[in-house]
Amino acid sequence: MKNRLRVLRAERNWSQADLAERLRVSRQSVNAIETGRFDPSLPLAFKLAKLFDERIEEIFEAESPEGTQGQ
Amino acid sequence: MYFFDWLIAVTLHRNRNFSPLQRRSLAKFGSLMLLAVVMLAVAHESADHSTVAKSLVMVLYLLPAFPIMLMVRVVSQYLTRETDEFIRLLVMRSLLWGIGTTMVADTLLAAVFSDPRALRLAVVFNIDVFTVTAMIALSLQLRRAQ
């Protein structure tokens, strides 16, 4: 799953550690989500959306091989 | 082998990547593992002496089940209290590596040794292989996640 976490974080001048502290997770988790190695659960995705004041679908984008999203 | 266990436990305990919850759980798990190994060693020694009653030897072999069950409880409590879902995933993966490697080691041990005495020792060997593999797997995964 693609996401805009790195961009959103950079806009606020937050380090991965800052974001991790706000989310109450480890810095490794933030790194894993940013690099797409780990997809967060729905509660964590909601937490991120609330923190950045965006909707979940504005932060995360599902990857589909045919480029047909939402099917 | 036990020195190797101890060395890994100390290294991991000093690992700055570990949270206080992880350190506490690791300390509890390590202590229980040591207790189980000592109890198994006592049972094994007793089995070698003909003066010890067979029923007592059987009881001594059953007793290590308690620290082993408590080890499972420590892991279960840790997984319940761990709020970081990514770290929880890494721990689960490490435990699976530990279980898988122990099963492979057991299969190899059963194929090589047919002596019941050697198979009795396999219980101690199992705890050791499981713990060492799971610890190494967790350490490597945490390093990769940096």
Backbone of each chain as ProteinMPNN parsed JSONL, in Angstrom:
{"seq_chain_A": "MKNRLRVLRAERNWSQADLAERLRVSRQSVNAIETGRFDPSLPLAFKLAKLFDERIEEIFEAESPEGTQGQ", "coords_chain_A": {"N_chain_A": [[0.836, -1.195, 0.0], [0.595, 2.163, -0.946], [1.66, 5.277, 0.522], [1.362, 8.653, 1.899], [2.844, 9.386, 3.986], [5.527, 10.137, 4.585], [5.758, 12.555, 3.243], [3.765, 14.111, 4.454], [4.747, 14.144, 7.02], [7.164, 15.458, 6.631], [6.251, 17.957, 5.854], [5.462, 18.986, 8.251], [7.777, 19.151, 9.576], [8.569, 17.031, 11.194], [10.365, 14.454, 12.796], [10.937, 10.918, 12.299], [10.948, 9.821, 14.788], [9.573, 11.755, 16.253], [6.998, 11.548, 15.176], [6.476, 8.912, 15.83], [6.371, 9.087, 18.595], [4.121, 10.677, 18.936], [2.203, 8.95, 17.977], [2.427, 6.914, 19.701], [3.937, 4.625, 19.14], [6.69, 2.504, 18.038], [9.76, 3.838, 16.589], [10.641, 2.252, 14.584], [8.276, 1.176, 13.62], [7.031, 3.365, 12.38], [8.888, 3.837, 10.375], [8.669, 1.404, 8.98], [6.04, 1.575, 8.032], [6.143, 3.864, 6.455], [7.944, 3.071, 4.447], [6.468, 1.182, 3.224], [6.601, -1.427, 4.024], [5.017, -2.391, 5.918], [1.617, -2.573, 6.602], [-0.555, -0.515, 8.327], [-2.914, -1.21, 11.026], [-6.506, -0.732, 11.083], [-7.322, 0.903, 13.35], [-4.852, 2.238, 13.847], [-4.44, 3.51, 11.434], [-6.593, 5.287, 11.454], [-5.807, 6.844, 13.607], [-3.553, 8.04, 12.542], [-4.747, 9.492, 10.483], [-6.294, 11.28, 11.959], [-4.331, 12.64, 13.334], [-2.935, 13.947, 11.268], [-4.959, 15.365, 10.263], [-6.44, 14.553, 8.019], [-8.235, 12.562, 5.561], [-8.424, 8.975, 5.677], [-8.143, 7.758, 3.153], [-6.853, 9.741, 1.834], [-4.348, 9.632, 2.761], [-3.472, 6.993, 2.533], [-3.097, 4.763, -0.22], [-4.471, 2.274, -2.136], [-2.73, -0.298, -3.82], [-3.174, -1.485, -7.015], [-2.779, -4.0, -9.475], [-3.794, -3.606, -12.078], [-4.318, -1.025, -12.08], [-6.823, -0.315, -11.396], [-8.628, 1.048, -9.099], [-10.449, 0.462, -6.05], [-12.039, -1.687, -6.782]], "CA_chain_A": [[0.0, 0.0, 0.0], [1.358, 3.422, -0.987], [1.153, 6.29, 1.456], [1.996, 9.973, 1.84], [3.278, 9.66, 5.35], [6.817, 10.838, 4.599], [5.496, 13.929, 2.797], [2.999, 14.779, 5.52], [5.656, 14.325, 8.159], [8.146, 16.485, 6.246], [5.551, 19.25, 5.854], [5.373, 19.452, 9.636], [9.145, 19.101, 10.132], [8.637, 16.029, 12.252], [11.231, 13.307, 12.526], [10.211, 9.653, 12.497], [10.819, 9.647, 16.245], [8.493, 12.661, 16.702], [5.718, 10.95, 14.779], [6.311, 7.689, 16.63], [5.983, 9.5, 19.946], [2.719, 11.14, 18.871], [1.337, 7.784, 17.73], [2.733, 5.942, 20.766], [4.485, 3.384, 18.569], [8.143, 2.6, 17.921], [10.234, 4.513, 15.38], [10.709, 1.191, 13.565], [6.934, 1.033, 13.036], [6.831, 4.491, 11.466], [9.759, 3.562, 9.234], [8.106, 0.278, 8.219], [4.823, 2.046, 7.346], [6.581, 4.812, 5.411], [8.59, 2.363, 3.336], [5.488, 0.26, 2.65], [6.869, -2.809, 4.421], [3.995, -2.788, 6.89], [0.354, -1.84, 6.503], [-1.102, -0.376, 9.682], [-4.286, -1.662, 11.263], [-7.491, 0.35, 10.93], [-7.203, 1.902, 14.432], [-3.645, 3.059, 13.68], [-4.685, 4.359, 10.259], [-7.478, 6.366, 11.928], [-4.978, 7.681, 14.47], [-2.723, 8.829, 11.615], [-5.635, 10.428, 9.783], [-6.678, 12.305, 12.922], [-3.124, 13.411, 13.636], [-2.608, 14.807, 10.123], [-6.202, 16.034, 9.893], [-6.756, 14.155, 6.639], [-9.008, 11.326, 5.537], [-7.533, 7.813, 5.502], [-7.867, 7.529, 1.727], [-5.943, 10.798, 1.367], [-2.998, 9.265, 3.222], [-3.141, 5.672, 1.98], [-3.655, 4.465, -1.543], [-4.335, 0.84, -2.414], [-2.042, -0.593, -5.079], [-3.795, -2.571, -7.777], [-1.931, -4.267, -10.634], [-4.362, -3.067, -13.323], [-4.559, 0.407, -11.889], [-8.25, -0.092, -11.147], [-8.804, 1.145, -7.658], [-11.789, 0.357, -5.468], [-12.823, -2.783, -7.375]], "C_chain_A": [[0.882, 1.261, 0.0], [0.802, 4.372, 0.072], [1.962, 7.584, 1.356], [2.576, 10.385, 3.189], [4.562, 10.492, 5.423], [6.622, 12.322, 4.251], [4.796, 14.719, 3.905], [3.872, 15.082, 6.733], [6.649, 15.456, 7.873], [7.52, 17.88, 6.259], [5.497, 19.861, 7.26], [6.73, 19.468, 10.34], [9.273, 18.131, 11.304], [9.615, 14.944, 11.84], [10.38, 12.04, 12.703], [9.969, 9.419, 13.988], [9.691, 10.528, 16.8], [7.126, 12.037, 16.41], [5.423, 9.7, 15.612], [5.818, 8.028, 18.038], [4.519, 9.932, 19.974], [1.753, 9.966, 18.702], [1.449, 6.735, 18.838], [3.103, 4.574, 20.181], [6.004, 3.554, 18.485], [8.53, 3.322, 16.626], [10.328, 3.498, 14.226], [9.369, 1.016, 12.863], [6.678, 2.123, 12.009], [7.645, 4.264, 10.196], [9.171, 2.463, 8.347], [6.854, 0.706, 7.443], [5.219, 2.955, 6.179], [7.163, 4.103, 4.188], [7.668, 1.308, 2.711], [5.727, -1.194, 3.011], [5.822, -3.32, 5.402], [2.757, -1.926, 6.718], [-0.264, -1.733, 7.891], [-2.524, -0.914, 9.792], [-5.222, -0.468, 11.098], [-7.416, 1.367, 12.081], [-5.981, 2.82, 14.273], [-3.79, 3.999, 12.48], [-5.586, 5.541, 10.638], [-6.703, 7.373, 12.785], [-4.122, 8.618, 13.606], [-3.561, 9.904, 10.934], [-6.013, 11.587, 10.698], [-5.498, 13.242, 13.202], [-2.79, 14.4, 12.514], [-3.831, 15.586, 9.619], [-6.541, 15.793, 8.413], [-7.631, 12.908, 6.708], [-8.044, 10.165, 5.249], [-7.154, 7.631, 4.039], [-6.996, 8.634, 1.112], [-4.5, 10.515, 1.789], [-2.554, 7.962, 2.563], [-3.83, 5.451, 0.638], [-3.398, 2.982, -1.847], [-3.658, 0.65, -3.765], [-2.761, -1.719, -5.782], [-3.013, -2.753, -9.069], [-2.464, -3.647, -11.936], [-4.607, -1.564, -13.244], [-6.021, 0.73, -11.708], [-8.478, -0.111, -9.653], [-10.257, 0.975, -7.25], [-12.639, -0.707, -6.1], [-12.524, -4.108, -6.726]], "O_chain_A": [[1.784, 1.407, 0.825], [-0.362, 4.283, 0.463], [3.068, 7.617, 0.816], [2.766, 11.566, 3.478], [4.667, 11.427, 6.217], [7.22, 13.21, 4.86], [5.186, 15.838, 4.239], [3.749, 16.126, 7.373], [6.937, 16.288, 8.733], [8.17, 18.858, 6.627], [5.488, 21.081, 7.428], [6.824, 19.756, 11.533], [9.992, 18.386, 12.271], [9.68, 14.564, 10.671], [9.252, 12.096, 13.194], [8.932, 8.894, 14.393], [8.95, 10.116, 17.692], [6.235, 12.002, 17.259], [4.292, 9.463, 16.037], [4.962, 7.34, 18.594], [3.776, 9.605, 20.899], [0.635, 9.986, 19.217], [0.661, 5.791, 18.897], [2.655, 3.528, 20.651], [6.538, 4.613, 18.816], [7.736, 3.408, 15.69], [10.125, 3.838, 13.061], [9.32, 0.743, 11.664], [6.178, 1.859, 10.916], [7.156, 4.472, 9.086], [9.173, 2.575, 7.121], [6.636, 0.249, 6.321], [4.701, 2.83, 5.07], [6.906, 4.488, 3.047], [8.062, 0.622, 1.768], [5.148, -2.096, 2.404], [5.744, -4.516, 5.683], [2.84, -0.698, 6.691], [-0.474, -2.746, 8.558], [-3.237, -1.054, 8.798], [-4.771, 0.672, 10.986], [-7.442, 2.571, 11.828], [-6.061, 4.021, 14.531], [-3.321, 5.137, 12.51], [-5.359, 6.664, 10.189], [-6.915, 8.582, 12.699], [-3.985, 9.808, 13.892], [-3.152, 11.059, 10.821], [-6.049, 12.739, 10.267], [-5.653, 14.459, 13.292], [-2.411, 15.542, 12.775], [-3.738, 16.364, 8.669], [-6.88, 16.717, 7.675], [-7.758, 12.278, 7.758], [-6.985, 10.358, 4.652], [-5.993, 7.381, 3.717], [-6.47, 8.479, 0.01], [-3.556, 11.087, 1.243], [-1.421, 7.837, 2.099], [-4.959, 5.881, 0.401], [-2.26, 2.512, -1.818], [-3.969, 1.346, -4.731], [-2.942, -2.795, -5.212], [-2.622, -1.769, -9.697], [-1.687, -3.217, -12.789], [-5.041, -0.929, -14.205], [-6.435, 1.882, -11.841], [-8.515, -1.171, -9.028], [-11.174, 1.302, -8.004], [-13.863, -0.655, -5.977], [-13.099, -5.127, -7.109]]}, "seq_chain_B": "MYFFDWLIAVTLHRNRNFSPLQRRSLAKFGSLMLLAVVMLAVAHESADHSTVAKSLVMVLYLLPAFPIMLMVRVVSQYLTRETDEFIRLLVMRSLLWGIGTTMVADTLLAAVFSDPRALRLAVVFNIDVFTVTAMIALSLQLRRAQ", "coords_chain_B": {"N_chain_B": [[27.031, -24.027, 25.353], [25.047, -22.926, 27.068], [26.385, -20.721, 27.947], [26.426, -19.301, 25.647], [23.705, -18.753, 25.347], [23.35, -17.125, 27.574], [25.017, -15.008, 26.916], [23.743, -13.954, 24.65], [21.315, -13.222, 25.824], [22.165, -11.216, 27.616], [23.248, -9.372, 25.823], [20.962, -8.684, 24.337], [19.422, -7.641, 26.365], [20.739, -5.336, 26.907], [20.298, -3.998, 24.649], [19.492, -1.079, 22.986], [17.3, -0.754, 21.421], [15.237, -2.008, 22.585], [12.183, -1.883, 24.394], [11.072, -0.844, 27.742], [9.086, -2.69, 28.535], [9.678, -4.884, 26.922], [12.237, -5.523, 27.867], [11.657, -6.206, 30.545], [9.974, -8.428, 30.157], [11.714, -10.118, 28.847], [13.62, -10.551, 30.833], [12.077, -11.934, 32.73], [11.346, -14.169, 31.2], [13.855, -15.28, 30.63], [14.75, -15.938, 33.225], [12.882, -17.884, 33.951], [13.412, -19.763, 32.008], [15.986, -20.538, 32.685], [15.442, -21.672, 35.17], [13.827, -23.839, 34.377], [15.685, -25.309, 32.884], [17.589, -25.937, 34.846], [16.003, -27.507, 36.549], [15.408, -29.618, 34.841], [17.948, -30.621, 34.458], [18.515, -31.529, 37.017], [16.581, -33.545, 37.225], [17.488, -35.221, 35.236], [19.99, -35.968, 36.203], [19.17, -37.337, 38.481], [17.896, -39.508, 37.367], [19.996, -40.996, 36.518], [21.024, -42.099, 38.788], [20.748, -45.032, 40.552], [19.736, -45.206, 43.066], [17.663, -43.454, 43.465], [14.168, -43.316, 43.63], [11.933, -44.558, 41.108], [9.462, -43.346, 40.78], [9.869, -40.864, 41.915], [11.732, -39.804, 40.177], [10.15, -39.578, 37.948], [8.359, -37.609, 38.794], [10.158, -35.529, 39.119], [10.84, -35.131, 36.481], [8.481, -34.156, 35.522], [8.071, -31.757, 36.824], [9.498, -29.486, 35.586], [7.64, -28.647, 33.75], [6.076, -26.661, 34.8], [7.628, -24.135, 35.012], [7.935, -23.918, 32.234], [5.34, -23.633, 31.308], [4.803, -21.223, 32.525], [6.556, -19.644, 31.107], [5.324, -19.545, 28.644], [3.114, -18.11, 29.438], [4.291, -15.661, 30.099], [5.12, -14.771, 27.576], [2.629, -14.615, 26.351], [1.377, -12.638, 27.937], [3.075, -10.531, 27.364], [2.577, -10.159, 24.615], [-0.059, -9.339, 24.755], [0.147, -6.933, 26.13], [1.787, -5.433, 24.515], [1.641, -2.605, 22.681], [2.448, -1.766, 20.257], [1.84, -2.607, 17.081], [3.469, -3.385, 14.929], [5.884, -4.195, 16.071], [4.864, -6.273, 17.543], [4.24, -7.993, 15.475], [6.826, -8.589, 14.553], [7.821, -9.941, 16.785], [6.102, -12.139, 16.842], [6.819, -13.362, 14.43], [9.467, -14.011, 15.045], [9.059, -15.858, 17.091], [7.848, -17.865, 15.62], [9.975, -18.597, 13.989], [11.595, -19.641, 15.97], [10.045, -21.845, 16.855], [9.843, -23.34, 14.478], [12.566, -23.905, 13.877], [13.217, -25.405, 16.129], [11.615, -27.645, 15.758], [12.732, -28.717, 13.44], [15.315, -29.253, 14.378], [14.702, -31.154, 16.311], [13.689, -33.23, 14.735], [15.986, -33.92, 13.337], [17.571, -34.737, 15.468], [16.152, -36.962, 16.413], [16.474, -38.595, 14.246], [19.187, -39.074, 14.221], [19.939, -39.949, 16.83], [18.992, -42.794, 18.651], [18.932, -43.547, 21.17], [17.204, -43.564, 24.243], [18.046, -41.993, 26.379], [19.416, -39.896, 25.202], [17.311, -38.737, 23.898], [15.838, -37.837, 26.029], [17.383, -35.776, 26.878], [16.861, -34.086, 24.878], [14.76, -32.399, 25.506], [15.83, -30.347, 27.064], [17.541, -29.36, 25.172], [15.661, -28.524, 23.285], [14.426, -26.238, 24.518], [16.579, -24.576, 24.602], [17.354, -24.303, 21.85], [15.031, -23.169, 20.796], [14.85, -20.71, 22.248], [17.313, -19.419, 21.659], [17.185, -19.236, 18.829], [14.832, -17.726, 18.456], [15.547, -15.347, 19.764], [17.76, -14.473, 18.249], [16.509, -14.148, 15.761], [14.667, -12.095, 16.375], [16.399, -10.021, 17.081], [17.782, -9.609, 14.652], [15.681, -8.842, 12.983], [14.811, -6.486, 14.207], [17.047, -4.944, 13.801], [17.05, -4.781, 11.043], [14.779, -3.297, 10.679], [15.464, -0.774, 11.311]], "CA_chain_B": [[25.715, -23.648, 24.807], [24.357, -22.034, 27.997], [27.124, -19.461, 27.955], [25.957, -18.64, 24.428], [22.366, -18.248, 25.722], [23.534, -16.03, 28.523], [25.637, -13.907, 26.172], [22.687, -13.362, 23.813], [20.348, -12.58, 26.721], [22.769, -9.976, 28.135], [23.35, -8.448, 24.678], [19.619, -8.189, 24.025], [18.951, -6.856, 27.496], [21.388, -4.024, 26.824], [19.933, -3.422, 23.359], [18.753, 0.175, 23.172], [16.062, -0.822, 20.638], [14.205, -2.672, 23.374], [11.38, -1.054, 25.292], [11.087, -1.384, 29.116], [8.224, -3.875, 28.588], [10.42, -5.989, 26.317], [13.315, -5.892, 28.793], [11.056, -6.894, 31.704], [9.488, -9.742, 29.714], [12.903, -10.916, 28.534], [14.232, -10.942, 32.118], [11.21, -12.971, 33.308], [11.443, -15.348, 30.339], [15.194, -15.843, 30.832], [14.817, -16.549, 34.559], [12.079, -19.112, 33.922], [14.127, -20.721, 31.157], [17.094, -21.036, 33.508], [14.841, -22.546, 36.176], [13.419, -25.071, 33.689], [16.893, -26.054, 32.506], [18.177, -26.482, 36.089], [15.111, -28.581, 37.009], [15.591, -30.755, 33.929], [19.276, -31.175, 34.719], [18.38, -32.28, 38.279], [15.82, -34.753, 36.896], [18.36, -36.067, 34.42], [21.012, -36.519, 37.108], [18.492, -38.303, 39.363], [17.597, -40.707, 36.574], [21.24, -41.762, 36.386], [21.329, -42.769, 40.055], [19.804, -46.132, 40.805], [19.18, -45.09, 44.429], [16.473, -42.591, 43.446], [12.96, -44.06, 43.232], [11.459, -44.236, 39.75], [8.32, -42.419, 40.868], [10.428, -39.536, 42.196], [12.356, -39.36, 38.918], [9.041, -39.173, 37.073], [7.877, -36.315, 39.31], [11.198, -34.536, 38.809], [10.761, -34.84, 35.038], [7.228, -33.421, 35.268], [8.135, -30.424, 37.444], [9.864, -28.377, 34.679], [6.473, -28.219, 32.96], [5.542, -25.415, 35.396], [8.289, -22.939, 34.454], [7.716, -23.834, 30.782], [4.006, -23.047, 31.148], [4.918, -19.81, 32.91], [7.245, -18.97, 29.993], [4.261, -19.296, 27.652], [2.285, -17.044, 30.01], [5.05, -14.406, 29.982], [5.039, -14.364, 26.163], [1.235, -14.246, 26.11], [1.153, -11.341, 28.591], [3.825, -9.526, 26.615], [1.857, -9.888, 23.357], [-1.28, -8.606, 25.1], [0.488, -5.571, 26.571], [2.536, -4.701, 23.482], [0.7, -1.768, 21.94], [3.003, -1.527, 18.925], [1.466, -3.772, 16.273], [4.577, -3.812, 14.072], [6.805, -4.935, 16.942], [4.163, -7.523, 17.846], [4.416, -8.837, 14.284], [8.218, -9.064, 14.552], [7.96, -10.929, 17.862], [5.396, -13.347, 16.388], [7.68, -13.983, 13.409], [10.629, -14.589, 15.734], [8.594, -17.061, 17.792], [7.647, -18.893, 14.591], [11.319, -19.066, 13.634], [12.026, -20.474, 17.095], [9.287, -23.111, 16.824], [10.238, -24.069, 13.258], [13.932, -24.424, 14.019], [13.193, -26.456, 17.157], [11.028, -28.857, 15.147], [13.738, -29.274, 12.514], [16.393, -29.801, 15.213], [14.148, -32.359, 16.933], [13.613, -34.263, 13.699], [17.36, -34.354, 13.084], [18.027, -35.432, 16.677], [15.479, -38.265, 16.433], [17.031, -39.403, 13.154], [20.587, -39.416, 14.523], [20.034, -40.711, 18.077], [17.832, -43.627, 19.002], [19.077, -43.786, 22.607], [16.202, -42.796, 24.999], [18.741, -41.02, 27.229], [19.689, -38.731, 24.351], [16.016, -38.098, 23.605], [15.435, -37.129, 27.25], [18.161, -34.529, 26.855], [16.3, -33.254, 23.807], [13.869, -31.39, 26.092], [16.708, -29.217, 27.412], [18.007, -28.895, 23.871], [14.527, -27.815, 22.661], [14.28, -24.911, 25.137], [17.752, -23.824, 24.182], [17.285, -23.988, 20.41], [13.908, -22.247, 20.617], [15.169, -19.378, 22.784], [18.417, -18.812, 20.898], [16.721, -18.886, 17.482], [13.863, -16.617, 18.539], [16.284, -14.131, 20.133], [18.563, -14.026, 17.092], [15.555, -13.682, 14.739], [14.127, -10.798, 16.797], [17.479, -9.045, 17.007], [18.04, -9.309, 13.234], [14.528, -8.115, 12.432], [14.833, -5.124, 14.759], [18.138, -4.229, 13.131], [16.598, -4.528, 9.656], [13.692, -2.311, 10.699], [16.01, 0.55, 11.697]], "C_chain_B": [[24.995, -22.662, 25.738], [25.054, -20.681, 28.121], [26.662, -18.612, 26.767], [24.581, -18.003, 24.674], [22.495, -16.987, 26.561], [24.067, -14.785, 27.814], [24.578, -13.179, 25.327], [21.687, -12.606, 24.684], [20.876, -11.24, 27.228], [22.835, -8.927, 27.016], [21.991, -7.839, 24.367], [19.089, -7.291, 25.134], [19.526, -5.449, 27.459], [21.028, -3.289, 25.537], [19.049, -2.192, 23.554], [17.44, 0.184, 22.393], [14.91, -1.401, 21.452], [13.487, -1.706, 24.311], [11.461, -1.642, 26.707], [10.247, -2.662, 29.245], [8.959, -5.098, 28.026], [11.532, -6.476, 27.237], [12.773, -6.686, 29.98], [10.636, -8.314, 31.32], [10.659, -10.674, 29.44], [13.561, -11.425, 29.818], [13.431, -12.075, 32.753], [11.375, -14.279, 32.532], [12.774, -16.059, 30.571], [15.309, -16.558, 32.16], [14.064, -17.877, 34.579], [12.762, -20.198, 33.094], [15.254, -21.369, 31.949], [16.579, -22.027, 34.545], [14.451, -23.891, 35.56], [14.618, -25.934, 33.356], [17.531, -26.7, 33.74], [17.338, -27.665, 36.575], [15.255, -29.827, 36.135], [16.941, -31.437, 34.164], [19.245, -32.027, 35.99], [17.658, -33.609, 38.003], [16.702, -35.745, 36.137], [19.432, -36.747, 35.276], [20.403, -37.602, 37.991], [18.218, -39.614, 38.634], [18.817, -41.61, 36.447], [21.599, -42.543, 37.651], [20.279, -43.821, 40.37], [19.146, -46.027, 42.185], [17.892, -44.259, 44.471], [15.278, -43.384, 42.903], [12.451, -43.584, 41.869], [10.328, -43.216, 39.755], [8.803, -40.984, 41.107], [11.064, -38.952, 40.926], [11.277, -38.844, 37.964], [8.497, -37.796, 37.482], [8.867, -35.211, 38.948], [11.185, -34.156, 37.324], [9.508, -34.022, 34.683], [7.291, -31.97, 35.761], [8.53, -29.283, 36.49], [8.722, -27.885, 33.796], [5.931, -26.89, 33.48], [6.27, -24.17, 34.902], [8.079, -22.788, 32.942], [6.34, -23.205, 30.509], [4.015, -21.564, 31.505], [5.619, -18.991, 31.828], [6.228, -18.611, 28.911], [3.386, -18.136, 28.119], [2.99, -15.689, 29.872], [4.949, -13.871, 28.551], [3.625, -13.871, 25.843], [0.922, -12.873, 26.698], [1.858, -10.225, 27.828], [3.057, -9.13, 25.346], [0.571, -9.095, 23.611], [-0.961, -7.146, 25.413], [1.21, -4.753, 25.515], [1.554, -3.916, 22.606], [1.163, -1.528, 20.51], [2.765, -2.755, 18.04], [2.586, -4.285, 15.365], [5.576, -4.658, 14.875], [6.188, -6.286, 17.305], [4.323, -8.515, 16.693], [5.829, -9.427, 14.247], [8.432, -10.147, 15.606], [7.295, -12.244, 17.449], [6.233, -14.111, 15.355], [8.868, -14.684, 14.05], [10.242, -15.876, 16.45], [8.381, -18.206, 16.8], [8.987, -19.471, 14.116], [11.838, -20.021, 14.714], [11.356, -21.84, 17.062], [9.739, -23.97, 15.639], [11.608, -24.697, 13.385], [13.983, -25.547, 15.04], [12.651, -27.76, 16.574], [12.024, -29.536, 14.205], [14.854, -29.949, 13.32], [15.958, -31.105, 15.869], [14.112, -33.526, 15.959], [15.005, -34.826, 13.428], [17.886, -35.188, 14.248], [17.442, -36.844, 16.737], [16.059, -39.185, 15.359], [18.432, -39.902, 13.499], [20.691, -40.306, 15.766], [18.778, -41.545, 18.328], [17.846, -43.954, 20.495], [18.057, -42.937, 23.39], [16.82, -41.718, 25.888], [19.01, -39.727, 26.447], [18.394, -37.972, 24.063], [15.484, -37.343, 24.82], [16.143, -35.771, 27.313], [17.594, -33.545, 25.836], [15.386, -32.154, 24.344], [14.66, -30.128, 26.433], [17.161, -28.53, 26.12], [16.919, -28.061, 23.172], [14.391, -26.389, 23.187], [15.384, -23.996, 24.634], [17.665, -23.364, 22.728], [16.188, -22.961, 20.149], [14.297, -20.825, 21.036], [16.244, -18.684, 21.952], [17.936, -18.366, 19.52], [15.771, -17.695, 17.513], [14.561, -15.302, 18.861], [17.074, -13.582, 18.958], [17.632, -13.449, 16.024], [15.009, -12.301, 15.088], [15.179, -9.699, 16.661], [17.742, -8.623, 15.556], [16.907, -8.491, 12.619], [14.476, -6.673, 12.925], [15.919, -4.29, 14.082], [17.733, -3.851, 11.712], [15.56, -3.413, 9.603], [14.179, -0.906, 11.034], [15.785, 1.607, 10.619]], "O_chain_B": [[24.404, -21.686, 25.274], [24.425, -19.651, 28.362], [26.527, -17.392, 26.862], [24.325, -16.87, 24.265], [21.865, -15.959, 26.311], [23.628, -13.665, 28.076], [24.53, -11.949, 25.298], [21.261, -11.502, 24.345], [20.144, -10.251, 27.27], [22.523, -7.755, 27.228], [21.876, -6.631, 24.16], [18.396, -6.307, 24.876], [18.898, -4.493, 27.915], [21.39, -2.128, 25.344], [18.002, -2.255, 24.198], [16.566, 1.011, 22.652], [13.748, -1.299, 21.057], [14.1, -0.836, 24.93], [11.865, -2.792, 26.875], [10.623, -3.594, 29.957], [8.874, -6.196, 28.576], [11.752, -7.679, 27.377], [13.346, -7.701, 30.375], [10.9, -9.272, 32.045], [10.609, -11.863, 29.755], [14.001, -12.573, 29.89], [13.998, -13.048, 33.251], [11.522, -15.351, 33.119], [12.821, -17.283, 30.694], [15.885, -17.643, 32.242], [14.534, -18.864, 35.145], [12.704, -21.383, 33.423], [15.454, -22.583, 31.895], [17.181, -23.075, 34.778], [14.707, -24.947, 36.139], [14.578, -27.153, 33.524], [17.959, -27.853, 33.697], [17.881, -28.699, 36.964], [15.226, -30.952, 36.635], [17.061, -32.659, 34.081], [19.853, -33.096, 36.05], [18.074, -34.661, 38.487], [16.657, -36.951, 36.378], [19.738, -37.926, 35.102], [21.014, -38.644, 38.229], [18.3, -40.693, 39.221], [18.694, -42.824, 36.288], [22.362, -43.508, 37.609], [19.084, -43.534, 40.443], [18.131, -46.673, 42.447], [17.12, -44.364, 45.424], [15.366, -44.032, 41.86], [12.521, -42.404, 41.526], [10.234, -42.352, 38.883], [8.236, -40.025, 40.584], [10.943, -37.759, 40.647], [11.451, -37.837, 37.278], [8.216, -36.943, 36.639], [8.483, -34.118, 38.531], [11.478, -33.018, 36.957], [9.48, -33.301, 33.686], [6.655, -31.079, 35.198], [7.947, -28.203, 36.578], [8.825, -26.832, 33.167], [5.395, -26.088, 32.716], [5.627, -23.237, 34.421], [8.047, -21.671, 32.426], [6.186, -22.371, 29.617], [3.332, -20.755, 30.878], [5.33, -17.809, 31.645], [6.266, -17.522, 28.339], [2.968, -17.294, 27.324], [2.349, -14.685, 29.561], [4.724, -12.679, 28.336], [3.439, -12.86, 25.165], [0.284, -12.043, 26.05], [1.325, -9.128, 27.663], [2.902, -7.949, 25.037], [0.164, -8.281, 22.783], [-1.695, -6.24, 25.018], [1.248, -3.526, 25.596], [0.744, -4.499, 21.885], [0.372, -1.137, 19.651], [3.396, -3.797, 18.218], [2.647, -5.477, 15.065], [6.044, -5.698, 14.41], [6.879, -7.303, 17.368], [4.516, -9.712, 16.906], [6.011, -10.608, 13.95], [9.125, -11.135, 15.368], [7.843, -13.324, 17.671], [6.338, -15.337, 15.402], [9.236, -15.793, 13.665], [10.983, -16.859, 16.43], [8.689, -19.361, 17.092], [9.111, -20.672, 13.875], [12.432, -21.058, 14.419], [12.015, -22.868, 17.222], [9.984, -25.167, 15.781], [11.803, -25.865, 13.05], [14.701, -26.53, 14.853], [13.164, -28.841, 16.862], [12.14, -30.761, 14.177], [15.284, -31.057, 13.001], [16.743, -32.048, 15.972], [14.457, -34.656, 16.304], [15.187, -36.037, 13.306], [18.553, -36.204, 14.052], [18.141, -37.802, 17.067], [16.127, -40.401, 15.54], [18.819, -41.007, 13.12], [21.429, -41.29, 15.769], [17.654, -41.053, 18.226], [16.909, -44.555, 21.022], [18.035, -41.717, 23.229], [16.215, -40.673, 26.127], [18.851, -38.622, 26.966], [18.375, -36.743, 23.993], [14.777, -36.346, 24.682], [15.572, -34.768, 27.741], [17.818, -32.337, 25.921], [15.246, -31.101, 23.722], [14.24, -29.009, 26.143], [17.16, -27.305, 26.002], [17.207, -27.036, 22.554], [14.256, -25.444, 22.409], [15.166, -22.833, 24.295], [17.874, -22.191, 22.419], [16.376, -22.011, 19.389], [14.104, -19.867, 20.287], [16.107, -17.516, 21.588], [18.237, -17.255, 19.085], [15.886, -16.774, 16.706], [14.217, -14.261, 18.302], [17.063, -12.379, 18.698], [17.916, -12.399, 15.448], [14.896, -11.436, 14.22], [14.891, -8.598, 16.191], [17.906, -7.438, 15.266], [17.143, -7.568, 11.839], [14.144, -5.757, 12.173], [15.742, -3.1, 13.824], [18.027, -2.754, 11.237], [15.468, -2.68, 8.619], [13.394, 0.042, 11.04], [16.182, 2.76, 10.792]]}, "name": "protein", "num_of_chains": 2, "seq": "MKNRLRVLRAERNWSQADLAERLRVSRQSVNAIETGRFDPSLPLAFKLAKLFDERIEEIFEAESPEGTQGQMYFFDWLIAVTLHRNRNFSPLQRRSLAKFGSLMLLAVVMLAVAHESADHSTVAKSLVMVLYLLPAFPIMLMVRVVSQYLTRETDEFIRLLVMRSLLWGIGTTMVADTLLAAVFSDPRALRLAVVFNIDVFTVTAMIALSLQLRRAQ"}
